[in-house]
């Protein structure tokens, strides 16, 4: 009986010490612990850490299949060194940064194996909307909010003004529902 209790205590300790964020390799990180499932691909930032604006690709989905969660540009935040940052306005990015097409082209050549190994492989991510679509003919529409329900998630490029990232820095992404902030998710990203 003592061995059983010791093993149970050991497993309980291991389970409580298990980090919520999973480092999936190749610049990808995921967290399934909240009502909003979240995965972030930071591979491009790892290669272009000195750009004035940095692009992360975020995958979002509702954990509960019978729940409709709506996120907006205002309910996605990046926390770096205790300071919370919001995404720039679409117009601001267009005026101050001309590297979006280059970023997208470079990103397409990076591996996505880390993201594919997560919960994201079970969800559909329609290409009809994006917070920051490229300025190309036939590109998707720029949206201010997106809905996630059942097995339909939302994948978007997000840009943030670079506050001075360095290799090894930890960034936290927070996302919450537009109407109910208790429906939220967050993930920690480490730049490598």
C-alpha positions in Angstrom: 0.0 0.0 0.0 2.9 2.3 0.8 4.3 1.8 -2.7 1.0 2.6 -4.2 0.7 5.8 -2.2 4.3 6.9 -3.1 3.6 6.2 -6.8 0.3 8.1 -6.7 2.0 11.1 -5.0 4.8 11.0 -7.6 2.3 11.0 -10.5 0.3 13.8 -8.9 3.4 15.9 -8.4 4.4 15.3 -12.1 1.0 16.2 -13.3 0.9 19.5 -11.4 4.4 20.4 -12.5 3.6 19.8 -16.1 3.7 23.2 -18.0 0.6 24.3 -19.7 2.5 25.4 -22.8 4.0 22.7 -25.0 7.2 23.5 -27.0 6.5 21.7 -30.2 9.9 22.6 -31.8 10.5 24.6 -35.0 9.3 27.8 -33.3 5.8 26.4 -32.6 4.1 26.4 -29.2 0.6 25.2 -28.1 -1.7 25.3 -25.1 -4.9 23.3 -24.6 -5.7 24.2 -21.0 -8.3 26.9 -21.5 -11.7 27.3 -23.2 -9.8 28.6 -26.2 -7.2 26.3 -27.7 -4.2 28.3 -29.0 -1.1 27.5 -31.0 1.5 30.0 -32.1 4.0 29.6 -34.9 6.9 32.0 -34.1 9.3 30.4 -36.6 9.5 33.6 -38.8 10.3 35.8 -35.8 13.1 33.4 -34.9 14.7 34.2 -38.3 13.7 37.9 -38.5 14.0 39.0 -34.9 15.3 42.5 -35.8 12.3 43.6 -38.0 10.3 46.7 -36.9 7.1 44.6 -37.0 7.1 40.9 -36.4 4.6 38.3 -37.7 3.3 35.4 -35.7 0.7 32.9 -37.0 -1.9 32.1 -34.5 -4.3 29.1 -34.6 -7.4 29.4 -32.4 -10.3 27.1 -31.7 -13.1 26.6 -29.2 -12.4 23.7 -26.9 -16.0 22.9 -26.3 -17.7 21.9 -29.6 -21.0 23.4 -28.7 -19.7 26.9 -27.9 -19.3 29.8 -30.2 -16.4 32.1 -29.3 -15.8 35.4 -31.0 -12.4 37.0 -30.9 -11.6 40.5 -32.2 -8.4 42.4 -32.9 -8.9 44.0 -29.4 -9.0 40.6 -27.6 -5.6 39.4 -28.8 -2.6 40.7 -26.9 1.1 40.0 -26.6 2.8 40.4 -23.2 6.5 41.0 -23.2 8.5 42.0 -20.1 5.3 42.7 -18.2 3.9 45.2 -20.8 0.8 44.3 -22.8 0.9 45.1 -26.5 -2.0 45.2 -29.0 -1.8 44.6 -32.7 -1.3 47.7 -34.8 -4.2 49.0 -36.8 -4.4 47.6 -40.3 -3.8 51.1 -41.8 -0.8 51.7 -39.5 0.9 48.5 -40.6 0.3 49.3 -44.3 1.8 52.8 -43.9 4.8 51.9 -41.7 5.8 48.4 -42.9 6.3 47.1 -46.4 7.5 43.6 -45.7 4.3 41.7 -45.5 4.6 39.9 -48.8 8.2 39.0 -48.1 7.2 37.7 -44.7 4.5 35.5 -46.1 6.7 34.1 -48.8 9.5 33.3 -46.3 6.9 31.8 -43.9 5.6 29.5 -46.6 9.1 27.9 -46.9 9.3 27.2 -43.1 8.2 23.8 -41.7 4.8 23.5 -40.1 5.4 20.1 -38.5 5.1 21.5 -35.0 1.7 22.9 -35.5 0.5 19.8 -37.3 1.3 17.7 -34.3 -1.2 19.5 -32.1 -4.9 19.7 -31.7 -5.0 21.9 -34.8 -4.9 18.8 -37.1 -8.5 18.0 -36.0 -9.9 21.5 -36.9 -10.8 23.2 -40.1 -9.3 26.7 -40.6 -11.1 28.5 -43.5 -9.0 30.8 -45.5 -11.7 33.4 -46.0 -10.6 35.9 -43.3 -7.4 37.2 -41.7 -6.4 40.1 -39.4 -3.6 41.0 -41.8 -4.1 39.6 -45.3 -1.4 40.3 -47.9 -2.0 43.0 -50.5 -2.2 40.7 -53.4 -4.9 40.1 -56.0 -7.4 37.5 -54.7 -6.2 37.7 -51.1 -8.5 37.1 -48.2 -10.5 39.8 -46.5 -9.2 41.8 -43.6 -11.5 41.3 -40.6 -11.8 42.8 -37.2 -13.3 39.7 -35.5 -13.6 36.0 -36.1 -15.9 33.2 -34.8 -14.8 29.7 -33.7 -17.3 26.9 -33.2 -17.5 23.1 -33.4 -14.5 22.0 -35.4 -14.0 25.3 -37.2 -11.1 27.4 -35.9 -9.5 30.6 -36.9 -5.9 30.9 -38.3 -4.5 34.4 -38.8 -1.3 36.3 -39.2 -0.7 38.7 -36.4 1.7 41.6 -36.4 3.1 43.4 -33.4 5.5 46.3 -33.2 8.9 44.9 -32.2 9.6 46.1 -28.6 13.2 44.9 -28.9 13.1 41.1 -28.9 16.2 39.1 -28.2 16.9 35.4 -28.5 15.7 33.6 -25.4 13.0 36.1 -24.6 9.6 34.8 -23.4 6.4 36.2 -24.8 2.9 35.4 -23.7 0.0 35.6 -26.1 -3.5 36.1 -24.5 -6.8 35.7 -26.3 -10.3 36.1 -24.9 -13.9 36.1 -26.1 -15.3 39.4 -27.2 -18.3 39.1 -24.8 -17.0 36.9 -22.0 -13.4 37.4 -20.9 -13.6 34.3 -18.9 -13.4 32.3 -22.1 -9.8 32.7 -22.7 -6.5 31.0 -23.7 -2.9 31.8 -23.5 0.4 30.4 -24.6 4.1 31.2 -23.8 6.5 31.5 -26.7 10.3 31.4 -26.3 12.3 33.0 -29.1 15.2 30.8 -30.2 
